[in-house]
Amino acid sequence: VLPLEHLPEGSEMWPGGRVMRLVERGESVRYLSPDEVLRISGFPEGYRFPESLSMRAQYKLVGDSINVDVVAHLLQFLLFEWTDLG
């Protein structure tokens, strides 16, 4: 957590140490690229979409996907560990 004197201008501290900062009118915003979204979502480094897909379609496909590793851990917990808790 940043000390209050190091918060970016226009930011405010929320409960739990979260920082909220509003984007000012005219200020540029950098969106994540489809490749960055793929990495965050757990896709392998070399995964690429077909060139025929629009960026919008790429974002939608990643947003509709699920991470198989996360599902595997959830199923492991629900089927074997959660039931052992009583």
Phi and psi restraints in degrees (range 20) as a CNS / XPLOR table:
assign (resid 1 and name C) (resid 2 and name N)
       (resid 2 and name CA) (resid 2 and name C) 1.0 -75.0 20.0 2
assign (resid 2 and name N) (resid 2 and name CA)
       (resid 2 and name C) (resid 3 and name N) 1.0 139.0 20.0 2
assign (resid 2 and name C) (resid 3 and name N)
       (resid 3 and name CA) (resid 3 and name C) 1.0 -61.4 20.0 2
assign (resid 3 and name N) (resid 3 and name CA)
       (resid 3 and name C) (resid 4 and name N) 1.0 150.8 20.0 2
assign (resid 3 and name C) (resid 4 and name N)
       (resid 4 and name CA) (resid 4 and name C) 1.0 -54.5 20.0 2
assign (resid 4 and name N) (resid 4 and name CA)
       (resid 4 and name C) (resid 5 and name N) 1.0 -34.2 20.0 2
assign (resid 4 and name C) (resid 5 and name N)
       (resid 5 and name CA) (resid 5 and name C) 1.0 -72.1 20.0 2
assign (resid 5 and name N) (resid 5 and name CA)
       (resid 5 and name C) (resid 6 and name N) 1.0 -10.8 20.0 2
assign (resid 5 and name C) (resid 6 and name N)
       (resid 6 and name CA) (resid 6 and name C) 1.0 -103.0 20.0 2
assign (resid 6 and name N) (resid 6 and name CA)
       (resid 6 and name C) (resid 7 and name N) 1.0 4.2 20.0 2
assign (resid 6 and name C) (resid 7 and name N)
       (resid 7 and name CA) (resid 7 and name C) 1.0 -68.6 20.0 2
assign (resid 7 and name N) (resid 7 and name CA)
       (resid 7 and name C) (resid 8 and name N) 1.0 141.6 20.0 2
assign (resid 7 and name C) (resid 8 and name N)
       (resid 8 and name CA) (resid 8 and name C) 1.0 -60.9 20.0 2
assign (resid 8 and name N) (resid 8 and name CA)
       (resid 8 and name C) (resid 9 and name N) 1.0 149.9 20.0 2
assign (resid 8 and name C) (resid 9 and name N)
       (resid 9 and name CA) (resid 9 and name C) 1.0 -57.8 20.0 2
assign (resid 9 and name N) (resid 9 and name CA)
       (resid 9 and name C) (resid 10 and name N) 1.0 137.3 20.0 2
assign (resid 9 and name C) (resid 10 and name N)
       (resid 10 and name CA) (resid 10 and name C) 1.0 86.6 20.0 2
assign (resid 10 and name N) (resid 10 and name CA)
       (resid 10 and name C) (resid 11 and name N) 1.0 4.3 20.0 2
assign (resid 10 and name C) (resid 11 and name N)
       (resid 11 and name CA) (resid 11 and name C) 1.0 -97.1 20.0 2
assign (resid 11 and name N) (resid 11 and name CA)
       (resid 11 and name C) (resid 12 and name N) 1.0 159.1 20.0 2
assign (resid 11 and name C) (resid 12 and name N)
       (resid 12 and name CA) (resid 12 and name C) 1.0 -140.9 20.0 2
assign (resid 12 and name N) (resid 12 and name CA)
       (resid 12 and name C) (resid 13 and name N) 1.0 148.8 20.0 2
assign (resid 12 and name C) (resid 13 and name N)
       (resid 13 and name CA) (resid 13 and name C) 1.0 -84.8 20.0 2
assign (resid 13 and name N) (resid 13 and name CA)
       (resid 13 and name C) (resid 14 and name N) 1.0 131.6 20.0 2
assign (resid 13 and name C) (resid 14 and name N)
       (resid 14 and name CA) (resid 14 and name C) 1.0 -106.2 20.0 2
assign (resid 14 and name N) (resid 14 and name CA)
       (resid 14 and name C) (resid 15 and name N) 1.0 167.4 20.0 2
assign (resid 14 and name C) (resid 15 and name N)
       (resid 15 and name CA) (resid 15 and name C) 1.0 -55.5 20.0 2
assign (resid 15 and name N) (resid 15 and name CA)
       (resid 15 and name C) (resid 16 and name N) 1.0 146.4 20.0 2
assign (resid 15 and name C) (resid 16 and name N)
       (resid 16 and name CA) (resid 16 and name C) 1.0 82.5 20.0 2
assign (resid 16 and name N) (resid 16 and name CA)
       (resid 16 and name C) (resid 17 and name N) 1.0 6.9 20.0 2
assign (resid 16 and name C) (resid 17 and name N)
       (resid 17 and name CA) (resid 17 and name C) 1.0 82.4 20.0 2
assign (resid 17 and name N) (resid 17 and name CA)
       (resid 17 and name C) (resid 18 and name N) 1.0 8.2 20.0 2
assign (resid 17 and name C) (resid 18 and name N)
       (resid 18 and name CA) (resid 18 and name C) 1.0 -77.5 20.0 2
assign (resid 18 and name N) (resid 18 and name CA)
       (resid 18 and name C) (resid 19 and name N) 1.0 147.5 20.0 2
assign (resid 18 and name C) (resid 19 and name N)
       (resid 19 and name CA) (resid 19 and name C) 1.0 -112.4 20.0 2
assign (resid 19 and name N) (resid 19 and name CA)
       (resid 19 and name C) (resid 20 and name N) 1.0 129.1 20.0 2
assign (resid 19 and name C) (resid 20 and name N)
       (resid 20 and name CA) (resid 20 and name C) 1.0 -108.3 20.0 2
assign (resid 20 and name N) (resid 20 and name CA)
       (resid 20 and name C) (resid 21 and name N) 1.0 130.6 20.0 2
assign (resid 20 and name C) (resid 21 and name N)
       (resid 21 and name CA) (resid 21 and name C) 1.0 -134.4 20.0 2
assign (resid 21 and name N) (resid 21 and name CA)
       (resid 21 and name C) (resid 22 and name N) 1.0 123.6 20.0 2
assign (resid 21 and name C) (resid 22 and name N)
       (resid 22 and name CA) (resid 22 and name C) 1.0 -84.1 20.0 2
assign (resid 22 and name N) (resid 22 and name CA)
       (resid 22 and name C) (resid 23 and name N) 1.0 146.3 20.0 2
assign (resid 22 and name C) (resid 23 and name N)
       (resid 23 and name CA) (resid 23 and name C) 1.0 -85.5 20.0 2
assign (resid 23 and name N) (resid 23 and name CA)
       (resid 23 and name C) (resid 24 and name N) 1.0 126.1 20.0 2
assign (resid 23 and name C) (resid 24 and name N)
       (resid 24 and name CA) (resid 24 and name C) 1.0 -78.5 20.0 2
assign (resid 24 and name N) (resid 24 and name CA)
       (resid 24 and name C) (resid 25 and name N) 1.0 151.8 20.0 2
assign (resid 24 and name C) (resid 25 and name N)
       (resid 25 and name CA) (resid 25 and name C) 1.0 -56.9 20.0 2
assign (resid 25 and name N) (resid 25 and name CA)
       (resid 25 and name C) (resid 26 and name N) 1.0 132.2 20.0 2
assign (resid 25 and name C) (resid 26 and name N)
       (resid 26 and name CA) (resid 26 and name C) 1.0 86.9 20.0 2
assign (resid 26 and name N) (resid 26 and name CA)
       (resid 26 and name C) (resid 27 and name N) 1.0 -10.2 20.0 2
assign (resid 26 and name C) (resid 27 and name N)
       (resid 27 and name CA) (resid 27 and name C) 1.0 -80.3 20.0 2
assign (resid 27 and name N) (resid 27 and name CA)
       (resid 27 and name C) (resid 28 and name N) 1.0 136.4 20.0 2
assign (resid 27 and name C) (resid 28 and name N)
       (resid 28 and name CA) (resid 28 and name C) 1.0 -78.8 20.0 2
assign (resid 28 and name N) (resid 28 and name CA)
       (resid 28 and name C) (resid 29 and name N) 1.0 149.3 20.0 2
assign (resid 28 and name C) (resid 29 and name N)
       (resid 29 and name CA) (resid 29 and name C) 1.0 -123.7 20.0 2
assign (resid 29 and name N) (resid 29 and name CA)
       (resid 29 and name C) (resid 30 and name N) 1.0 134.4 20.0 2
assign (resid 29 and name C) (resid 30 and name N)
       (resid 30 and name CA) (resid 30 and name C) 1.0 -101.2 20.0 2
assign (resid 30 and name N) (resid 30 and name CA)
       (resid 30 and name C) (resid 31 and name N) 1.0 120.2 20.0 2
assign (resid 30 and name C) (resid 31 and name N)
       (resid 31 and name CA) (resid 31 and name C) 1.0 -89.5 20.0 2
assign (resid 31 and name N) (resid 31 and name CA)
       (resid 31 and name C) (resid 32 and name N) 1.0 155.4 20.0 2
assign (resid 31 and name C) (resid 32 and name N)
       (resid 32 and name CA) (resid 32 and name C) 1.0 -70.0 20.0 2
assign (resid 32 and name N) (resid 32 and name CA)
       (resid 32 and name C) (resid 33 and name N) 1.0 141.2 20.0 2
assign (resid 32 and name C) (resid 33 and name N)
       (resid 33 and name CA) (resid 33 and name C) 1.0 -76.6 20.0 2
assign (resid 33 and name N) (resid 33 and name CA)
       (resid 33 and name C) (resid 34 and name N) 1.0 160.7 20.0 2
assign (resid 33 and name C) (resid 34 and name N)
       (resid 34 and name CA) (resid 34 and name C) 1.0 -55.2 20.0 2
assign (resid 34 and name N) (resid 34 and name CA)
       (resid 34 and name C) (resid 35 and name N) 1.0 -38.5 20.0 2
assign (resid 34 and name C) (resid 35 and name N)
       (resid 35 and name CA) (resid 35 and name C) 1.0 -63.6 20.0 2
assign (resid 35 and name N) (resid 35 and name CA)
       (resid 35 and name C) (resid 36 and name N) 1.0 -40.2 20.0 2
assign (resid 35 and name C) (resid 36 and name N)
       (resid 36 and name CA) (resid 36 and name C) 1.0 -64.9 20.0 2
assign (resid 36 and name N) (resid 36 and name CA)
       (resid 36 and name C) (resid 37 and name N) 1.0 -39.5 20.0 2
assign (resid 36 and name C) (resid 37 and name N)
       (resid 37 and name CA) (resid 37 and name C) 1.0 -65.9 20.0 2
assign (resid 37 and name N) (resid 37 and name CA)
       (resid 37 and name C) (resid 38 and name N) 1.0 -38.1 20.0 2
assign (resid 37 and name C) (resid 38 and name N)
       (resid 38 and name CA) (resid 38 and name C) 1.0 -60.9 20.0 2
assign (resid 38 and name N) (resid 38 and name CA)
       (resid 38 and name C) (resid 39 and name N) 1.0 -45.5 20.0 2
assign (resid 38 and name C) (resid 39 and name N)
       (resid 39 and name CA) (resid 39 and name C) 1.0 -62.8 20.0 2
assign (resid 39 and name N) (resid 39 and name CA)
       (resid 39 and name C) (resid 40 and name N) 1.0 -44.8 20.0 2
assign (resid 39 and name C) (resid 40 and name N)
       (resid 40 and name CA) (resid 40 and name C) 1.0 -62.6 20.0 2
assign (resid 40 and name N) (resid 40 and name CA)
       (resid 40 and name C) (resid 41 and name N) 1.0 -32.9 20.0 2
assign (resid 40 and name C) (resid 41 and name N)
       (resid 41 and name CA) (resid 41 and name C) 1.0 -84.2 20.0 2
assign (resid 41 and name N) (resid 41 and name CA)
       (resid 41 and name C) (resid 42 and name N) 1.0 -0.2 20.0 2
assign (resid 41 and name C) (resid 42 and name N)
       (resid 42 and name CA) (resid 42 and name C) 1.0 91.8 20.0 2
assign (resid 42 and name N) (resid 42 and name CA)
       (resid 42 and name C) (resid 43 and name N) 1.0 10.3 20.0 2
assign (resid 42 and name C) (resid 43 and name N)
       (resid 43 and name CA) (resid 43 and name C) 1.0 -72.3 20.0 2
assign (resid 43 and name N) (resid 43 and name CA)
       (resid 43 and name C) (resid 44 and name N) 1.0 151.5 20.0 2
assign (resid 43 and name C) (resid 44 and name N)
       (resid 44 and name CA) (resid 44 and name C) 1.0 -64.9 20.0 2
assign (resid 44 and name N) (resid 44 and name CA)
       (resid 44 and name C) (resid 45 and name N) 1.0 154.7 20.0 2
assign (resid 44 and name C) (resid 45 and name N)
       (resid 45 and name CA) (resid 45 and name C) 1.0 -55.4 20.0 2
assign (resid 45 and name N) (resid 45 and name CA)
       (resid 45 and name C) (resid 46 and name N) 1.0 -37.8 20.0 2
assign (resid 45 and name C) (resid 46 and name N)
       (resid 46 and name CA) (resid 46 and name C) 1.0 -86.5 20.0 2
assign (resid 46 and name N) (resid 46 and name CA)
       (resid 46 and name C) (resid 47 and name N) 1.0 0.5 20.0 2
assign (resid 46 and name C) (resid 47 and name N)
       (resid 47 and name CA) (resid 47 and name C) 1.0 -67.6 20.0 2
assign (resid 47 and name N) (resid 47 and name CA)
       (resid 47 and name C) (resid 48 and name N) 1.0 133.2 20.0 2
assign (resid 47 and name C) (resid 48 and name N)
       (resid 48 and name CA) (resid 48 and name C) 1.0 -136.7 20.0 2
assign (resid 48 and name N) (resid 48 and name CA)
       (resid 48 and name C) (resid 49 and name N) 1.0 146.9 20.0 2
assign (resid 48 and name C) (resid 49 and name N)
       (resid 49 and name CA) (resid 49 and name C) 1.0 -81.2 20.0 2
assign (resid 49 and name N) (resid 49 and name CA)
       (resid 49 and name C) (resid 50 and name N) 1.0 153.8 20.0 2
assign (resid 49 and name C) (resid 50 and name N)
       (resid 50 and name CA) (resid 50 and name C) 1.0 -60.7 20.0 2
assign (resid 50 and name N) (resid 50 and name CA)
       (resid 50 and name C) (resid 51 and name N) 1.0 144.2 20.0 2
assign (resid 50 and name C) (resid 51 and name N)
       (resid 51 and name CA) (resid 51 and name C) 1.0 -63.0 20.0 2
assign (resid 51 and name N) (resid 51 and name CA)
       (resid 51 and name C) (resid 52 and name N) 1.0 -20.6 20.0 2
assign (resid 51 and name C) (resid 52 and name N)
       (resid 52 and name CA) (resid 52 and name C) 1.0 -74.2 20.0 2
assign (resid 52 and name N) (resid 52 and name CA)
       (resid 52 and name C) (resid 53 and name N) 1.0 -14.3 20.0 2
assign (resid 52 and name C) (resid 53 and name N)
       (resid 53 and name CA) (resid 53 and name C) 1.0 -81.9 20.0 2
assign (resid 53 and name N) (resid 53 and name CA)
       (resid 53 and name C) (resid 54 and name N) 1.0 134.9 20.0 2
assign (resid 53 and name C) (resid 54 and name N)
       (resid 54 and name CA) (resid 54 and name C) 1.0 -70.8 20.0 2
assign (resid 54 and name N) (resid 54 and name CA)
       (resid 54 and name C) (resid 55 and name N) 1.0 161.5 20.0 2
assign (resid 54 and name C) (resid 55 and name N)
       (resid 55 and name CA) (resid 55 and name C) 1.0 -60.5 20.0 2
assign (resid 55 and name N) (resid 55 and name CA)
       (resid 55 and name C) (resid 56 and name N) 1.0 -38.9 20.0 2
assign (resid 55 and name C) (resid 56 and name N)
       (resid 56 and name CA) (resid 56 and name C) 1.0 -59.7 20.0 2
assign (resid 56 and name N) (resid 56 and name CA)
       (resid 56 and name C) (resid 57 and name N) 1.0 -44.6 20.0 2
assign (resid 56 and name C) (resid 57 and name N)
       (resid 57 and name CA) (resid 57 and name C) 1.0 -64.4 20.0 2
assign (resid 57 and name N) (resid 57 and name CA)
       (resid 57 and name C) (resid 58 and name N) 1.0 -37.5 20.0 2
assign (resid 57 and name C) (resid 58 and name N)
       (resid 58 and name CA) (resid 58 and name C) 1.0 -63.0 20.0 2
assign (resid 58 and name N) (resid 58 and name CA)
       (resid 58 and name C) (resid 59 and name N) 1.0 -47.0 20.0 2
assign (resid 58 and name C) (resid 59 and name N)
       (resid 59 and name CA) (resid 59 and name C) 1.0 -60.5 20.0 2
assign (resid 59 and name N) (resid 59 and name CA)
       (resid 59 and name C) (resid 60 and name N) 1.0 -42.0 20.0 2
assign (resid 59 and name C) (resid 60 and name N)
       (resid 60 and name CA) (resid 60 and name C) 1.0 -64.2 20.0 2
assign (resid 60 and name N) (resid 60 and name CA)
       (resid 60 and name C) (resid 61 and name N) 1.0 -42.3 20.0 2
assign (resid 60 and name C) (resid 61 and name N)
       (resid 61 and name CA) (resid 61 and name C) 1.0 -63.7 20.0 2
assign (resid 61 and name N) (resid 61 and name CA)
       (resid 61 and name C) (resid 62 and name N) 1.0 -42.8 20.0 2
assign (resid 61 and name C) (resid 62 and name N)
       (resid 62 and name CA) (resid 62 and name C) 1.0 -66.4 20.0 2
assign (resid 62 and name N) (resid 62 and name CA)
       (resid 62 and name C) (resid 63 and name N) 1.0 -40.8 20.0 2
assign (resid 62 and name C) (resid 63 and name N)
       (resid 63 and name CA) (resid 63 and name C) 1.0 -64.5 20.0 2
assign (resid 63 and name N) (resid 63 and name CA)
       (resid 63 and name C) (resid 64 and name N) 1.0 -28.0 20.0 2
assign (resid 63 and name C) (resid 64 and name N)
       (resid 64 and name CA) (resid 64 and name C) 1.0 -88.7 20.0 2
assign (resid 64 and name N) (resid 64 and name CA)
       (resid 64 and name C) (resid 65 and name N) 1.0 -3.6 20.0 2
assign (resid 64 and name C) (resid 65 and name N)
       (resid 65 and name CA) (resid 65 and name C) 1.0 -88.0 20.0 2
assign (resid 65 and name N) (resid 65 and name CA)
       (resid 65 and name C) (resid 66 and name N) 1.0 166.6 20.0 2
assign (resid 65 and name C) (resid 66 and name N)
       (resid 66 and name CA) (resid 66 and name C) 1.0 -129.8 20.0 2
assign (resid 66 and name N) (resid 66 and name CA)
       (resid 66 and name C) (resid 67 and name N) 1.0 151.1 20.0 2
assign (resid 66 and name C) (resid 67 and name N)
       (resid 67 and name CA) (resid 67 and name C) 1.0 -84.8 20.0 2
assign (resid 67 and name N) (resid 67 and name CA)
       (resid 67 and name C) (resid 68 and name N) 1.0 117.7 20.0 2
assign (resid 67 and name C) (resid 68 and name N)
       (resid 68 and name CA) (resid 68 and name C) 1.0 -62.1 20.0 2
assign (resid 68 and name N) (resid 68 and name CA)
       (resid 68 and name C) (resid 69 and name N) 1.0 -37.4 20.0 2
assign (resid 68 and name C) (resid 69 and name N)
       (resid 69 and name CA) (resid 69 and name C) 1.0 -62.7 20.0 2
assign (resid 69 and name N) (resid 69 and name CA)
       (resid 69 and name C) (resid 70 and name N) 1.0 -41.0 20.0 2
assign (resid 69 and name C) (resid 70 and name N)
       (resid 70 and name CA) (resid 70 and name C) 1.0 -64.8 20.0 2
assign (resid 70 and name N) (resid 70 and name CA)
       (resid 70 and name C) (resid 71 and name N) 1.0 -43.6 20.0 2
assign (resid 70 and name C) (resid 71 and name N)
       (resid 71 and name CA) (resid 71 and name C) 1.0 -62.2 20.0 2
assign (resid 71 and name N) (resid 71 and name CA)
       (resid 71 and name C) (resid 72 and name N) 1.0 -42.0 20.0 2
assign (resid 71 and name C) (resid 72 and name N)
       (resid 72 and name CA) (resid 72 and name C) 1.0 -60.4 20.0 2
assign (resid 72 and name N) (resid 72 and name CA)
       (resid 72 and name C) (resid 73 and name N) 1.0 -43.1 20.0 2
assign (resid 72 and name C) (resid 73 and name N)
       (resid 73 and name CA) (resid 73 and name C) 1.0 -66.2 20.0 2
assign (resid 73 and name N) (resid 73 and name CA)
       (resid 73 and name C) (resid 74 and name N) 1.0 -40.9 20.0 2
assign (resid 73 and name C) (resid 74 and name N)
       (resid 74 and name CA) (resid 74 and name C) 1.0 -63.1 20.0 2
assign (resid 74 and name N) (resid 74 and name CA)
       (resid 74 and name C) (resid 75 and name N) 1.0 -44.6 20.0 2
assign (resid 74 and name C) (resid 75 and name N)
       (resid 75 and name CA) (resid 75 and name C) 1.0 -63.7 20.0 2
assign (resid 75 and name N) (resid 75 and name CA)
       (resid 75 and name C) (resid 76 and name N) 1.0 -42.5 20.0 2
assign (resid 75 and name C) (resid 76 and name N)
       (resid 76 and name CA) (resid 76 and name C) 1.0 -56.2 20.0 2
assign (resid 76 and name N) (resid 76 and name CA)
       (resid 76 and name C) (resid 77 and name N) 1.0 -47.1 20.0 2
assign (resid 76 and name C) (resid 77 and name N)
       (resid 77 and name CA) (resid 77 and name C) 1.0 -65.2 20.0 2
assign (resid 77 and name N) (resid 77 and name CA)
       (resid 77 and name C) (resid 78 and name N) 1.0 -49.8 20.0 2
assign (resid 77 and name C) (resid 78 and name N)
       (resid 78 and name CA) (resid 78 and name C) 1.0 -65.0 20.0 2
assign (resid 78 and name N) (resid 78 and name CA)
       (resid 78 and name C) (resid 79 and name N) 1.0 -38.9 20.0 2
assign (resid 78 and name C) (resid 79 and name N)
       (resid 79 and name CA) (resid 79 and name C) 1.0 -83.5 20.0 2
assign (resid 79 and name N) (resid 79 and name CA)
       (resid 79 and name C) (resid 80 and name N) 1.0 -31.9 20.0 2
assign (resid 79 and name C) (resid 80 and name N)
       (resid 80 and name CA) (resid 80 and name C) 1.0 -119.0 20.0 2
assign (resid 80 and name N) (resid 80 and name CA)
       (resid 80 and name C) (resid 81 and name N) 1.0 -37.5 20.0 2
assign (resid 80 and name C) (resid 81 and name N)
       (resid 81 and name CA) (resid 81 and name C) 1.0 -94.0 20.0 2
assign (resid 81 and name N) (resid 81 and name CA)
       (resid 81 and name C) (resid 82 and name N) 1.0 -42.5 20.0 2
assign (resid 81 and name C) (resid 82 and name N)
       (resid 82 and name CA) (resid 82 and name C) 1.0 -62.1 20.0 2
assign (resid 82 and name N) (resid 82 and name CA)
       (resid 82 and name C) (resid 83 and name N) 1.0 -41.5 20.0 2
assign (resid 82 and name C) (resid 83 and name N)
       (resid 83 and name CA) (resid 83 and name C) 1.0 -67.1 20.0 2
assign (resid 83 and name N) (resid 83 and name CA)
       (resid 83 and name C) (resid 84 and name N) 1.0 -25.6 20.0 2
assign (resid 83 and name C) (resid 84 and name N)
       (resid 84 and name CA) (resid 84 and name C) 1.0 -74.1 20.0 2
assign (resid 84 and name N) (resid 84 and name CA)
       (resid 84 and name C) (resid 85 and name N) 1.0 -17.5 20.0 2
assign (resid 84 and name C) (resid 85 and name N)
       (resid 85 and name CA) (resid 85 and name C) 1.0 -74.8 20.0 2
assign (resid 85 and name N) (resid 85 and name CA)
       (resid 85 and name C) (resid 86 and name N) 1.0 -12.6 20.0 2
